[in-house]
Amino acid sequence: MDKLLNEHCQVTVVDNFDPYYEQTIKERNIRKHLNNSGYKLLRLDICNCKALYENLNESYDVIVHLAAKAGVRPSILDPVGYQKVNVQGTQNLLEFAKDKKIPQFVFASSSSVYGVNPNVPWRERDPVLLPISPYAATKVSGELLGHVYSQLHGIRFLSLRFFTVYGPRQRPDLAIHKFTRLISQGKEVPFYGDGSSSRDYTYIDDIIKGISAAITYDQSQYEIVNLGNSRTITLRELMTIIEEELNLKANLKLMPPQTGDVFQTFADLEKAGKLLNYQPTINIRDGVKSFIQWFHADQFSIAKAGDNT
């Protein structure tokens, strides 16, 4: 968003402010955009086709579809809700793109589509996807719907498989944000498994470069592309880095591994490099340091706002 607005693009945002986490957090994240003449916010639900057609009445060059019910674990408790938003909602936007003749569609997919796949690093051409959560299954469905609309209606569809995105304004339920908050507050930190599970953590600035390149990509009609860091970090290593950057020790509450979580994620980036000139540059240490700086500033702004009320 910041990058597009800084480039003087006209950006229309559709968001229903789903109550998955506090609305005030989301509003704080977008506050600086509200007075930008290039920014338009519509509080709409992508599942409401009528509202989309009634309110989105301008000319659009590209849809960047980041809207979804998020999270592997919650999807196990609400598979029907995830199906409705992530599959039907995606089809609604594809129908809108078809009817409004929007030529480009960038879709936020997920590394979770690979499921339990020991053949690392994971490549887009891997023939079998074995998702193990409803959330992951909905992302596979979104990719397949994109292929249908690309073939039938000539929409250029790029599916970007994000690998554990983190950084400023990160969702509060994700590991780096959650660990930082709980350690800072001196609270117990739930620690699932023995710490040997690993993730391909990808800093938000690198992801934004990949999305930006996908917006202008024009060499083929349908592509699936990994956007990761191609370096795996164990949960134990991540915790150590956060402790060191906070200069605090975590009070760990050891827990069994969680249902729906894969043991490792690991992106092969050869295709991303060729198609999008994608080369991640932020390592986990520097990324965590930047996140913690933002976290402290955000907490200060909350405290200051409280003092003024």
Beta strands, then each sheet from edge to edge (+ up, - down):
strand 1: 11-14
strand 2: 39-42
strand 3: 62-65
strand 4: 104-110
strand 5: 156-162
strand 6: 165-166
strand 7: 188-192
strand 8: 198-199
strand 9: 202-203
strand 10: 222-227
strand 11: 233-234
strand 12: 251-255
sheet 1: 1+ 2+
sheet 2: 3+ 4+ 5+ 10+
sheet 3: 6+ 9+
sheet 4: 7+ 12+
sheet 5: 8+ 11-
end
